[in-house]
Each structure stands twice: as C-alpha cells, then as structure tokens.
Amino acid sequence: MKRLIKFFLRKVPRPILQRFVRIAMLCCKPLYLGNRKECPVCGKHYKKFLPYGYVVSRDNALCPNCLALERHRLLWLFLQTKTDLFSAKLSFLHIAPEICFIKRFKAVPTLDYKTADLESPWADIHLNVESMPLESESFDVIMANHILEHVEHLDKALGEIYRVLKKGGWAVLLSPINPERETTYEDSSITSPEEREKHFGQKDHLREFGRDYAKVLSQAGFTVEDIDFASSIDAEKVERYALASGEVSSIVNHIFVVRKP
C-alpha cells in the first residue's frame, strides 16, 4: 500500500488525483474497519489510518473517509477549541481548499464561505494567489495551507493575502518547515523537478522554510502567533487521533495564525 500511494502521489497530476481519490477510498475502507483510531474531522474510526508521503511514507497518516492528514486533524481541533470560526458571522476565504474541510465548512450556517484555487475542481473561484481578483479587505478569515512553498513570488502572495484580509481579521498560513534550517532557503536557479526535490523536499516546491517562518510572514505586515497547540493535547488523544509525534512533530504541530492590524 505504501508503494502504491507514493507512486500515485509522485506520478499522477494533482487535479486527476483529486477527482478519483474518493473512488479509491471506497475500496480501501473495508480493509481498515476497527476502533483504534478516530478522525476528529469526520468522526469515523478505524483500526488504523492509511500511510501517506511523497518522499517518506508515514504510517497512520490519511483518514480513509475524509482524507484528513495529521496536520488537518490537529488544525480542526484548534479551530474548534481556540477560535470562533464555528459560531461567529464571518466571511471566510479558503485558498487551495483541503477536501476534508470543504463540506464541513459549507455546513456552518454563520460562515460566508468561499473556496479558491488555481486548478482545483472544487474551487468556487479560480485564481492565482499572487494576483487575486478580489476586493481589498473583503474577508474576516483566510486559510491558505501548504501554498507558500509553491508560489513563484512569495512577497506577492503574502501581499495579496494581506490586502484582501479585513483589518482585525486573521488567517491560518501553514507550510512545511525544516526545523534544522535556521533561515528559509530558496534558489531560483534550481528549476528541474529532481533538483527541487533534492533541495526543497518536493519536486513542486520552490523553497524550504526554516525556523524563521514567523519572521517571513511578519515581513508582509502581519502580526504572527506561533502556537504550539499540540503540546496542550494529552497523550491519549494524540494516539487516538494519530496526530504527528516523534521526528515529524516539530514540523507540523505548530499553528501559525497571522492578524492584520
């Protein structure tokens, strides 16, 4: 299973994967029936989750039902317990929407929820995050996860997110971070997929963020909160929800929330 998932992740274009992944999951679910693991996003439980990973395959990563990964399950818990996203009347722009979240956010009656992506078949609006055809200060909340490592012009993408966010609004901007790297690394001369994977961790990444990620975000004008939310969750729930632990935990267990003053 690990080799099969890694093959599809590396070889099949993202839009095609997005269209057919649910069909594939229907075949997998019966093999994972049980009650050792629970997904807090969809509420389903299994004996274990599926493995997942472009380069290194992680056990107990992907929920067979809603396709939530470790970072999605952690973020869902954070949004439920530490924000007013599910109770306040808010305009919400979700860039590169994760499939595990879409229908659940759409079901929240107080949210004016819009999805946006360059190519996703589920997006309400198709756009380039570096130049968004949206009015300034039009959203209370923005979520754009695992996007900034892909964009060509990081300053333009952050500037656009800042522009369309209302004053006093907040955004969740998560990206993969190498905790062993002090500063963000990028090199525009590296253009081949093979070299990008070698240098940045994935063939479609244009940079690798380091421990200065919060500083990078603040350069766009945001105030930044680096929240180690996972440390507040007891070990039993970490195990039950299959949240990240061990070597990868420091990479995915921090929630970066930015605010526009």
Backbone bond lengths (Angstrom), bond angles and torsions (degrees), N, CA, C in turn:
res aa  C-N    CA-C-N  psi(-1)  N-CA   C-N-CA  omega(-1)  CA-C   N-CA-C  phi
1 M - - - 1.461 - - 1.536 111.11 -
2 K 1.348 116.82 -42.19 1.462 120.05 -179.94 1.524 111.21 -58.61
3 R 1.331 116.04 -45.95 1.459 119.40 -178.24 1.520 111.28 -65.95
4 L 1.325 116.85 -37.79 1.454 120.77 -179.27 1.528 110.98 -65.80
5 I 1.329 116.84 -46.44 1.464 120.71 179.65 1.526 110.75 -63.99
6 K 1.325 117.01 -42.86 1.460 120.13 179.27 1.531 110.64 -62.58
7 F 1.329 117.06 -39.23 1.473 120.53 178.83 1.523 110.92 -60.42
8 F 1.340 117.03 -48.48 1.459 120.29 -178.48 1.529 111.52 -65.55
9 L 1.332 117.53 -38.87 1.456 120.60 179.36 1.520 111.85 -63.67
10 R 1.316 116.28 -36.82 1.462 120.68 -174.77 1.521 112.79 -86.80
11 K 1.342 117.57 -27.78 1.456 120.08 -170.44 1.529 114.97 -109.04
12 V 1.327 117.89 -23.94 1.460 120.56 -174.25 1.526 109.66 -99.77
13 P 1.337 117.96 129.34 1.475 120.51 179.66 1.525 111.92 -57.54
14 R 1.339 115.83 145.28 1.459 122.17 -175.56 1.527 114.03 -54.53
15 P 1.350 120.42 -45.27 1.470 119.29 -179.62 1.526 113.38 -60.04
16 I 1.335 116.60 -35.72 1.468 120.17 178.87 1.525 110.04 -70.22
17 L 1.328 116.22 -42.36 1.462 120.01 177.25 1.524 110.67 -58.18
18 Q 1.317 116.27 -43.46 1.459 120.99 -176.98 1.521 111.78 -62.88
19 R 1.323 117.06 -34.09 1.461 120.85 -177.15 1.522 112.72 -76.31
20 F 1.333 116.99 -32.08 1.461 119.60 -170.37 1.527 114.54 -111.95
21 V 1.339 117.51 -3.25 1.453 119.22 -174.85 1.521 112.01 -65.68
22 R 1.337 118.19 -35.83 1.466 119.96 -178.49 1.530 111.65 -64.74
23 I 1.319 116.36 -35.87 1.461 119.93 177.57 1.531 109.99 -63.53
24 A 1.332 115.64 -42.62 1.461 120.19 179.14 1.525 111.26 -63.64
25 M 1.319 116.93 -36.66 1.459 120.24 -178.90 1.520 112.25 -67.50
26 L 1.309 117.56 -30.36 1.465 120.23 177.55 1.531 111.44 -60.13
27 C 1.317 115.13 -32.67 1.469 119.70 178.33 1.531 111.78 -76.96
28 C 1.335 116.84 -27.75 1.463 120.87 -175.93 1.519 113.62 -83.90
29 K 1.328 117.51 -33.15 1.460 121.03 -172.04 1.526 114.36 -52.06
30 P 1.358 119.29 -46.26 1.471 118.51 -178.50 1.522 114.07 -59.58
31 L 1.327 116.92 -25.01 1.456 120.90 -178.98 1.525 112.69 -77.66
32 Y 1.339 116.73 -12.26 1.453 121.00 -173.34 1.534 112.94 -117.78
33 L 1.317 117.65 13.77 1.458 120.84 -178.64 1.526 110.75 -61.93
34 G 1.320 116.18 136.32 1.459 121.50 -179.51 1.520 109.80 162.66
35 N 1.346 115.98 -168.40 1.463 118.89 -174.53 1.530 112.94 -140.53
36 R 1.314 118.04 23.28 1.467 119.63 -179.40 1.526 111.55 -83.24
37 K 1.330 116.95 -30.59 1.455 121.56 -178.72 1.522 109.57 -120.52
38 E 1.336 115.74 146.96 1.457 121.26 179.89 1.521 109.60 -134.33
39 C 1.322 116.29 135.75 1.456 120.81 176.80 1.526 108.81 -94.69
40 P 1.334 118.57 116.64 1.463 120.00 -179.69 1.528 113.16 -70.19
41 V 1.334 117.47 -15.63 1.463 120.50 179.86 1.520 110.70 -74.59
42 C 1.337 117.16 -51.15 1.468 120.25 -176.33 1.522 112.93 -104.73
43 G 1.331 117.59 -14.09 1.455 121.13 178.91 1.515 114.51 83.63
44 K 1.324 118.68 -0.31 1.465 121.35 -180.00 1.532 110.07 -80.01
45 H 1.348 115.04 154.78 1.459 118.71 178.95 1.522 110.43 -129.97
46 Y 1.321 114.88 149.91 1.466 122.40 -174.70 1.526 109.35 -144.15
47 K 1.323 116.03 165.95 1.460 118.69 175.49 1.531 111.16 -69.97
48 K 1.331 115.37 -27.67 1.465 121.86 173.22 1.519 107.79 -165.88
49 F 1.333 115.73 166.65 1.453 120.98 175.46 1.527 109.44 -96.58
50 L 1.322 115.90 169.51 1.452 120.73 179.93 1.527 110.88 -76.80
51 P 1.338 116.73 154.56 1.468 119.44 172.70 1.528 109.59 -73.59
52 Y 1.334 116.29 159.41 1.457 119.68 -179.74 1.524 108.98 -160.44
53 G 1.334 115.57 147.54 1.459 120.35 175.45 1.508 111.95 154.59
54 Y 1.348 116.42 135.12 1.460 121.77 178.12 1.520 111.59 -71.61
55 V 1.330 115.62 -43.76 1.463 120.52 -175.83 1.524 109.61 -108.80
56 V 1.333 116.64 -58.82 1.462 121.89 176.67 1.519 108.37 -108.49
57 S 1.320 116.87 122.71 1.460 120.93 -177.93 1.523 110.11 -81.70
58 R 1.352 114.93 128.85 1.469 121.26 -178.13 1.518 109.48 -103.08
59 D 1.328 117.45 135.77 1.458 121.60 175.28 1.527 109.77 -74.52
60 N 1.344 115.96 154.90 1.468 121.88 175.36 1.529 112.54 52.17
61 A 1.325 116.33 46.89 1.461 120.67 -175.84 1.524 113.35 -104.64
62 L 1.331 118.29 -48.09 1.462 122.69 -168.09 1.523 111.88 -107.01
63 C 1.337 116.63 122.19 1.461 120.84 176.17 1.525 109.38 -68.20
64 P 1.327 119.58 126.40 1.460 121.42 -179.09 1.526 114.04 -66.37
65 N 1.318 116.90 -17.88 1.464 119.44 -177.21 1.530 112.51 -92.21
66 C 1.331 117.63 -59.71 1.469 120.28 -174.46 1.521 113.37 -102.96
67 L 1.331 117.30 -6.20 1.466 123.87 177.89 1.536 113.15 72.23
68 A 1.318 117.01 21.06 1.465 120.08 175.84 1.525 110.04 -71.04
69 L 1.328 115.35 136.55 1.460 122.33 173.04 1.527 109.30 -96.48
70 E 1.327 116.51 179.90 1.462 120.65 -178.63 1.527 111.52 -54.88
71 R 1.345 115.74 -45.46 1.465 118.94 -176.85 1.524 111.72 -67.13
72 H 1.339 117.47 -31.96 1.460 120.51 178.25 1.524 111.02 -69.40
73 R 1.327 116.39 -41.19 1.462 119.95 -179.69 1.530 110.41 -65.32
74 L 1.333 116.57 -40.44 1.457 120.40 178.11 1.533 110.67 -65.81
75 L 1.313 116.59 -44.11 1.463 120.69 -178.66 1.524 111.16 -64.28
76 W 1.325 117.26 -39.12 1.460 120.90 178.52 1.536 110.78 -60.33
77 L 1.319 115.52 -44.00 1.462 119.80 178.14 1.527 110.99 -62.94
78 F 1.314 116.11 -39.83 1.466 120.47 178.43 1.525 110.86 -63.89
79 L 1.310 117.30 -48.34 1.463 120.92 -178.04 1.523 111.16 -62.46
80 Q 1.328 116.47 -36.77 1.463 120.51 179.71 1.525 112.69 -69.12
81 T 1.317 117.07 -40.29 1.464 120.58 -170.32 1.524 115.01 -100.39
82 K 1.336 117.32 -20.21 1.463 119.76 -172.44 1.527 114.09 -120.50
83 T 1.330 118.27 1.89 1.461 120.49 179.51 1.530 109.80 -134.90
84 D 1.334 115.25 170.40 1.469 120.70 176.73 1.525 111.44 -102.98
85 L 1.331 116.58 24.38 1.463 121.07 -175.32 1.524 112.52 -59.46
86 F 1.332 117.44 -32.22 1.461 120.26 -174.73 1.532 113.44 -96.20
87 S 1.335 115.69 3.24 1.475 117.54 -177.76 1.525 113.42 -129.04
88 A 1.325 118.37 -28.97 1.464 121.28 -176.56 1.532 111.01 -87.34
89 K 1.313 115.85 157.50 1.458 121.70 176.13 1.522 107.97 -83.99
90 L 1.327 116.78 106.87 1.455 122.11 -170.92 1.525 111.25 -135.85
91 S 1.329 115.82 146.35 1.467 121.26 168.19 1.523 106.90 -92.84
92 F 1.324 116.39 130.68 1.461 121.55 -167.62 1.525 109.27 -133.09
93 L 1.334 116.47 119.27 1.465 122.69 175.25 1.521 108.85 -104.82
94 H 1.318 115.63 121.71 1.462 122.38 -178.73 1.523 108.18 -111.51
95 I 1.336 116.73 104.82 1.459 122.48 -177.78 1.526 109.44 -90.82
96 A 1.341 115.89 135.11 1.468 121.65 -174.07 1.520 109.72 53.41
97 P 1.319 118.01 60.99 1.469 121.85 -170.69 1.527 112.99 -63.91
98 E 1.317 115.11 131.37 1.462 120.60 175.70 1.523 109.49 -75.73
99 I 1.305 116.72 133.74 1.456 121.42 -174.71 1.527 112.31 -60.40
100 C 1.324 117.50 -29.38 1.467 120.28 -178.52 1.522 112.30 -68.99
101 F 1.340 117.13 -20.73 1.457 120.80 -175.71 1.530 114.56 -99.70
102 I 1.311 118.18 -27.59 1.466 121.59 -164.71 1.525 113.29 -53.80
103 K 1.321 117.22 -59.03 1.465 118.12 -174.51 1.527 111.77 -68.80
104 R 1.324 117.04 -24.21 1.464 119.96 179.60 1.520 111.35 -75.29
105 F 1.319 117.14 -37.63 1.461 119.35 174.22 1.529 110.97 -70.26
106 K 1.324 116.80 -37.92 1.464 120.29 179.66 1.525 111.47 -62.63
107 A 1.325 116.47 -26.62 1.462 120.63 -177.33 1.524 112.94 -81.85
108 V 1.342 118.24 -7.79 1.464 120.99 -179.95 1.534 108.38 -80.18
109 P 1.323 119.03 113.68 1.465 121.44 -172.04 1.522 114.91 -65.74
110 T 1.325 117.50 -23.50 1.466 120.28 -177.24 1.523 113.05 -88.18
111 L 1.339 118.34 -5.00 1.451 121.43 -177.96 1.528 112.01 -96.09
112 D 1.322 116.05 132.20 1.464 121.92 165.91 1.524 105.04 -94.34
113 Y 1.324 115.16 91.62 1.462 122.14 -164.93 1.530 111.23 -103.65
114 K 1.347 116.19 126.76 1.456 122.74 178.02 1.526 108.76 -128.32
115 T 1.332 115.79 138.65 1.456 121.01 175.97 1.526 109.65 -107.67
116 A 1.319 116.22 148.10 1.462 120.86 -177.66 1.523 110.09 -145.02
117 D 1.321 115.96 141.27 1.463 120.36 179.94 1.530 108.29 -164.21
118 L 1.314 115.56 159.03 1.458 120.42 178.16 1.524 111.24 -70.43
119 E 1.357 116.71 -38.24 1.456 118.89 -173.32 1.527 115.57 -141.65
120 S 1.323 119.25 -4.48 1.459 120.92 -176.32 1.528 111.69 -60.85
121 P 1.335 118.28 133.71 1.468 121.08 178.33 1.520 113.11 -67.87
122 W 1.344 118.06 -13.29 1.466 120.75 -177.98 1.526 113.04 -96.07
123 A 1.325 118.00 -4.91 1.458 120.52 -173.08 1.531 112.04 -74.53
124 D 1.337 115.98 138.56 1.464 121.23 173.28 1.523 110.85 -71.60
125 I 1.343 115.66 -36.37 1.452 122.07 -177.23 1.533 108.36 -125.81
126 H 1.324 116.81 131.87 1.451 119.95 175.73 1.527 108.63 -101.36
127 L 1.331 116.25 123.26 1.460 120.70 -173.87 1.513 111.11 -156.27
128 N 1.321 113.87 163.35 1.459 122.92 170.71 1.511 106.75 -99.56
129 V 1.321 117.96 123.71 1.465 121.69 -175.29 1.527 112.02 -62.66
130 E 1.330 117.53 -17.47 1.457 120.50 178.56 1.532 112.22 -78.75
131 S 1.329 116.64 -14.44 1.467 120.60 -179.97 1.526 107.68 -154.31
132 M 1.317 117.26 84.05 1.456 121.46 -172.77 1.535 111.51 -90.40
133 P 1.330 117.92 128.40 1.460 121.54 179.62 1.532 111.33 -80.02
134 L 1.331 115.31 57.64 1.457 122.31 -176.37 1.532 109.45 -128.50
135 E 1.315 115.32 150.78 1.456 119.94 -179.84 1.535 110.85 -68.68
136 S 1.294 115.87 147.63 1.465 120.66 176.94 1.526 110.44 -64.75
137 E 1.305 115.61 145.75 1.464 123.71 177.74 1.528 112.17 49.47
138 S 1.333 115.24 53.15 1.469 120.37 -176.40 1.529 113.98 -110.16
139 F 1.341 118.52 -3.83 1.462 119.82 -178.24 1.529 111.34 -133.19
140 D 1.339 115.07 138.24 1.459 121.48 175.81 1.523 111.81 -75.92
141 V 1.333 115.75 -34.44 1.461 121.79 -175.28 1.528 108.94 -135.79
142 I 1.308 116.09 139.23 1.466 121.85 174.07 1.522 107.93 -131.68
143 M 1.321 116.06 139.46 1.461 120.25 173.15 1.525 107.77 -127.76
144 A 1.324 116.02 126.29 1.460 121.92 -179.91 1.519 107.97 -144.75
145 N 1.314 115.99 93.37 1.456 121.74 -173.61 1.526 112.04 -105.09
146 H 1.308 115.65 137.91 1.464 123.38 178.69 1.529 111.17 53.14
147 I 1.334 113.94 46.74 1.459 122.75 178.13 1.526 111.12 -114.97
148 L 1.317 116.18 -42.22 1.457 120.76 -168.98 1.527 113.60 -66.82
149 E 1.315 117.94 -21.82 1.464 120.07 176.09 1.527 111.98 -76.20
150 H 1.351 116.57 -11.50 1.464 121.51 -177.28 1.525 113.62 -99.59
151 V 1.331 118.44 -23.25 1.462 120.21 -170.57 1.525 111.26 -76.52
152 E 1.323 115.21 147.95 1.462 119.70 -179.17 1.525 111.47 -71.30
153 H 1.334 115.62 -45.01 1.465 120.34 -177.52 1.535 108.82 -114.41
154 L 1.310 116.01 97.48 1.458 121.30 -176.17 1.525 111.72 -61.85
155 D 1.326 116.54 -40.64 1.467 119.47 -178.51 1.521 111.69 -63.58
156 K 1.323 117.77 -37.92 1.461 120.94 179.06 1.527 110.96 -67.39
157 A 1.330 117.32 -42.45 1.469 120.94 -179.56 1.526 110.72 -62.96
158 L 1.325 116.95 -46.99 1.464 120.03 179.21 1.522 110.96 -66.11
159 G 1.331 116.33 -36.74 1.459 119.89 178.37 1.516 112.21 -63.91
160 E 1.324 117.03 -37.72 1.454 121.00 179.33 1.537 111.55 -70.77
161 I 1.315 116.52 -39.75 1.465 119.49 176.80 1.529 109.66 -62.74
162 Y 1.322 116.02 -42.53 1.472 120.59 177.57 1.529 110.28 -61.53
163 R 1.317 116.94 -42.01 1.463 121.42 -175.79 1.522 112.40 -64.35
164 V 1.325 118.15 -44.55 1.464 120.25 -174.22 1.530 112.66 -84.54
165 L 1.335 117.50 -9.97 1.457 121.11 177.10 1.528 109.35 -81.27
166 K 1.323 116.48 135.36 1.457 120.63 178.40 1.526 111.03 -67.83
167 K 1.318 117.06 154.18 1.458 120.39 172.47 1.521 109.07 -60.92
168 G 1.299 116.31 132.08 1.456 121.22 -176.00 1.516 113.06 85.11
169 G 1.332 117.05 -5.44 1.460 120.95 179.22 1.520 111.84 -78.70
170 W 1.319 115.73 168.92 1.461 120.19 -178.14 1.519 110.99 -135.23
171 A 1.313 114.94 156.76 1.465 120.96 -179.60 1.521 109.77 -140.39
172 V 1.316 115.39 148.85 1.461 121.98 171.96 1.517 107.29 -105.08
173 L 1.322 116.25 119.45 1.462 122.21 -177.84 1.528 108.61 -126.87
174 L 1.320 116.40 93.09 1.456 121.14 -179.73 1.520 110.41 -99.77
175 S 1.312 115.98 142.52 1.460 122.60 176.40 1.518 108.62 -145.65
176 P 1.336 117.48 154.68 1.466 118.52 174.22 1.522 110.05 -66.18
177 I 1.313 115.79 136.99 1.469 122.08 -176.50 1.524 108.63 -127.52
178 N 1.309 115.87 135.20 1.466 120.87 172.93 1.523 107.94 -93.49
179 P 1.336 118.47 106.02 1.463 120.46 -175.79 1.518 113.35 -67.55
180 E 1.327 116.87 -12.13 1.465 119.64 178.51 1.523 112.02 -87.97
181 R 1.335 115.84 -8.64 1.463 119.82 -179.85 1.530 109.10 -100.04
182 E 1.319 117.28 123.89 1.469 120.71 -177.71 1.518 111.42 -69.79
183 T 1.330 116.97 -43.31 1.456 120.74 -177.90 1.526 110.35 -125.63
184 T 1.302 115.50 155.58 1.457 122.03 -179.63 1.525 110.49 -62.69
185 Y 1.328 114.89 138.45 1.465 121.09 -176.31 1.516 109.88 -115.28
186 E 1.328 116.33 126.16 1.456 121.12 172.32 1.512 109.60 -148.24
187 D 1.332 115.60 152.67 1.456 121.63 -178.51 1.519 106.96 -152.37
188 S 1.331 116.93 107.71 1.465 121.18 -175.22 1.521 113.28 -67.44
189 S 1.342 117.40 -13.28 1.463 119.43 178.74 1.527 112.03 -79.06
190 I 1.330 116.72 -13.08 1.461 120.96 178.26 1.524 107.91 -86.94
191 T 1.317 117.23 108.89 1.463 120.85 -172.17 1.527 115.18 -122.85
192 S 1.318 118.55 -20.82 1.460 119.05 -177.90 1.527 110.16 -78.83
193 P 1.329 117.67 145.56 1.465 120.62 179.47 1.521 112.67 -56.56
194 E 1.310 116.70 -38.64 1.463 120.59 -178.15 1.528 111.04 -65.71
195 E 1.325 116.60 -43.47 1.462 120.03 179.90 1.522 111.62 -71.14
196 R 1.332 116.31 -35.45 1.458 118.79 177.47 1.525 111.04 -64.25
197 E 1.323 116.60 -39.84 1.462 118.83 177.33 1.521 110.41 -64.58
198 K 1.312 116.66 -39.32 1.458 121.09 -179.87 1.521 111.31 -65.51
199 H 1.325 117.49 -41.34 1.461 121.55 -174.26 1.523 113.33 -89.80
200 F 1.349 116.59 -36.72 1.465 120.40 -171.65 1.521 114.16 -114.38
201 G 1.344 117.25 -1.75 1.457 120.05 174.23 1.511 115.75 95.69
202 Q 1.334 117.84 -14.16 1.460 121.20 179.93 1.523 108.08 -157.40
203 K 1.319 116.78 147.65 1.464 120.33 -170.93 1.522 114.02 -67.86
204 D 1.341 117.23 -20.79 1.466 119.41 179.15 1.529 112.37 -107.98
205 H 1.319 117.34 15.64 1.459 121.43 174.86 1.530 109.68 -90.99
206 L 1.319 116.32 142.44 1.459 121.40 179.80 1.525 112.44 -109.06
207 R 1.321 116.31 -2.21 1.469 120.98 178.21 1.525 108.83 -162.95
208 E 1.328 115.43 163.27 1.455 121.49 172.92 1.522 107.58 -124.75
209 F 1.326 115.68 117.30 1.455 120.04 -179.43 1.522 110.70 -75.12
210 G 1.321 114.32 147.16 1.453 120.94 177.66 1.514 111.29 -113.20
211 R 1.333 114.92 -159.40 1.456 120.03 -178.04 1.532 112.81 -69.14
212 D 1.328 116.42 -6.16 1.458 121.07 178.54 1.525 112.49 -90.67
213 Y 1.333 117.41 15.00 1.470 120.21 -174.28 1.527 112.28 -56.46
214 A 1.324 117.56 -43.59 1.468 120.34 178.67 1.524 110.77 -59.83
215 K 1.319 117.40 -39.98 1.464 121.37 178.42 1.519 110.68 -65.02
216 V 1.323 117.00 -39.74 1.467 121.41 177.64 1.530 110.23 -58.68
217 L 1.329 116.51 -44.80 1.460 120.84 179.89 1.524 111.19 -65.82
218 S 1.325 116.66 -38.62 1.461 120.27 -176.46 1.523 111.89 -67.76
219 Q 1.329 117.40 -22.65 1.460 120.51 -178.41 1.526 112.17 -67.16
220 A 1.333 117.31 -15.79 1.464 121.06 176.34 1.521 111.81 -84.51
221 G 1.327 117.47 -5.47 1.455 121.73 179.38 1.513 114.39 109.59
222 F 1.315 117.30 -4.37 1.458 121.86 179.87 1.535 111.63 -74.75
223 T 1.318 115.44 153.60 1.451 120.18 159.24 1.526 105.63 -91.37
224 V 1.313 117.07 141.53 1.467 121.14 -169.58 1.519 110.90 -123.61
225 E 1.334 115.40 133.58 1.461 121.89 172.17 1.529 108.60 -112.63
226 D 1.294 116.48 121.37 1.470 122.80 174.57 1.524 106.19 -100.89
227 I 1.333 116.39 103.23 1.461 121.64 -170.24 1.530 110.26 -107.60
228 D 1.318 116.23 116.48 1.464 121.36 175.63 1.526 108.00 -83.35
229 F 1.316 115.86 71.46 1.462 121.43 -173.23 1.522 112.27 -66.80
230 A 1.321 116.85 -35.40 1.469 120.24 -175.42 1.522 112.34 -60.57
231 S 1.322 117.29 -29.05 1.463 119.79 -178.03 1.523 112.51 -67.17
232 S 1.340 116.70 -15.98 1.466 120.27 179.45 1.522 112.70 -90.05
233 I 1.324 117.62 -2.39 1.463 122.03 -177.55 1.520 109.17 -98.82
234 D 1.323 117.30 132.02 1.463 119.55 -176.03 1.523 111.02 -70.69
235 A 1.323 115.23 156.46 1.462 122.14 -172.52 1.523 112.71 -59.70
236 E 1.335 117.11 -33.58 1.461 120.17 -179.68 1.530 111.36 -63.83
237 K 1.323 116.54 -41.37 1.463 119.90 178.71 1.523 111.51 -72.57
238 V 1.323 116.98 -36.20 1.463 119.88 175.71 1.518 110.19 -56.84
239 E 1.326 116.07 -42.68 1.464 121.43 178.88 1.523 111.14 -70.41
240 R 1.311 117.80 -45.63 1.460 122.80 -177.99 1.522 112.11 -62.28
241 Y 1.326 116.40 -43.00 1.462 121.34 -177.94 1.525 112.44 -88.24
242 A 1.321 116.94 -1.70 1.470 122.27 -178.95 1.521 111.06 53.29
243 L 1.338 115.21 51.34 1.454 120.19 174.73 1.522 109.17 -78.49
244 A 1.298 116.37 162.29 1.456 120.25 -176.33 1.519 110.87 -64.88
245 S 1.308 115.92 141.21 1.460 121.41 177.13 1.519 108.46 -147.24
246 G 1.305 115.95 171.55 1.464 119.92 178.54 1.513 112.17 71.12
247 E 1.326 116.81 -138.02 1.456 121.99 -171.67 1.527 112.83 -65.26
248 V 1.345 117.90 -33.43 1.463 119.02 -175.50 1.520 112.33 -87.40
249 S 1.328 118.11 -8.88 1.460 119.65 -172.70 1.528 112.67 -63.72
250 S 1.317 117.81 -37.29 1.455 119.47 -178.65 1.522 112.13 -70.38
251 I 1.323 117.10 -15.92 1.461 121.46 -179.50 1.522 110.82 -83.27
252 V 1.325 117.02 -41.77 1.467 119.55 -169.89 1.522 114.05 -110.70
253 N 1.308 119.12 -6.90 1.465 120.06 -171.76 1.519 115.23 -91.91
254 H 1.334 116.80 3.73 1.457 119.93 175.22 1.524 109.18 -100.59
255 I 1.324 116.42 135.70 1.459 123.35 177.36 1.530 107.63 -103.12
256 F 1.321 116.49 121.73 1.457 120.42 179.35 1.529 108.74 -102.47
257 V 1.330 115.02 112.68 1.456 122.41 178.65 1.526 108.46 -111.74
258 V 1.328 116.13 125.24 1.466 120.22 178.46 1.520 108.91 -111.43
259 R 1.325 115.76 151.06 1.462 121.68 179.42 1.517 109.65 -131.11
260 K 1.325 115.15 146.74 1.455 120.74 177.28 1.525 108.78 -97.39
261 P 1.320 117.44 114.22 1.475 120.37 -177.05 1.529 112.44 -60.45
